[in-house]
């Protein structure tokens, strides 16, 4: 059982092979997860457009988040958070690899 966001990284995250996702709490209307990014970014010309809202907080590292219609990316650093409304097109332009970027993500509404 995961009890510390900064410990017990999956092998793929420790090796920097892929972004990892750990469910911390899942209920009918909310899901809380830890995301560990090690330099990953959205594919070129790809935009996320999720059916649920998502609130994210950077615990460690940094990332560049861009919303459709905004010319400037939002640089998120430790302690920064942002709410991403449902069906809001957005992309991750970059994530810091060292130390890994750790996100706390809360998906709400039709999560699960």
Residue pairs with C-beta under 8 A, 6 or more apart in sequence:
2 8
2 22
2 24
2 34
5 34
5 59
5 102
5 104
6 59
6 60
6 102
9 20
9 36
9 100
10 20
10 22
10 36
12 18
12 20
13 19
13 20
13 36
13 38
13 100
16 38
16 39
16 97
16 100
17 38
18 38
18 40
19 35
19 36
19 37
19 38
19 40
19 95
20 35
20 36
21 33
21 34
21 35
22 33
22 34
22 35
22 36
23 31
23 32
23 33
24 32
24 33
24 34
25 31
25 32
26 32
26 111
26 112
27 111
27 112
28 112
29 108
29 109
29 110
29 111
29 112
30 106
30 107
30 108
30 111
31 106
31 107
31 111
31 112
32 104
32 105
32 106
32 107
33 104
33 105
33 107
34 102
34 103
34 104
34 105
35 102
35 103
35 105
36 100
36 101
36 102
36 103
37 61
37 63
37 92
37 95
37 96
37 97
37 100
37 101
37 102
37 103
38 95
38 97
38 98
38 100
38 101
39 94
39 95
39 96
39 97
40 92
40 95
41 91
41 92
41 93
41 94
41 95
42 48
42 91
42 92
42 93
46 91
47 68
47 89
47 90
47 91
48 89
48 90
48 91
49 87
49 88
49 89
50 84
50 86
50 87
50 107
51 86
51 87
51 109
51 110
52 86
52 107
52 108
52 109
52 110
52 111
53 83
53 84
53 85
53 86
53 107
53 108
53 109
54 83
54 84
54 105
54 106
54 107
54 108
55 81
55 82
55 83
55 84
55 105
55 106
55 108
56 76
56 81
56 82
56 84
56 103
56 104
56 105
56 106
57 79
57 80
57 81
57 103
57 104
57 105
58 76
58 77
58 78
58 79
58 80
58 81
58 101
58 102
58 103
59 78
59 102
59 103
59 104
60 78
60 99
60 100
60 101
60 102
61 78
61 95
61 96
61 99
61 100
61 101
61 102
62 75
62 76
62 77
62 78
62 95
62 96
62 101
63 75
63 76
63 92
63 93
63 94
63 95
63 96
63 101
63 103
64 73
64 74
64 75
64 76
64 92
64 93
64 94
64 95
65 73
65 74
65 76
65 82
65 90
65 91
65 92
65 93
66 72
66 73
66 74
66 90
66 91
66 92
66 93
67 74
67 84
67 88
67 89
67 90
68 88
68 89
68 90
73 93
74 82
76 82
84 90
86 109
95 101
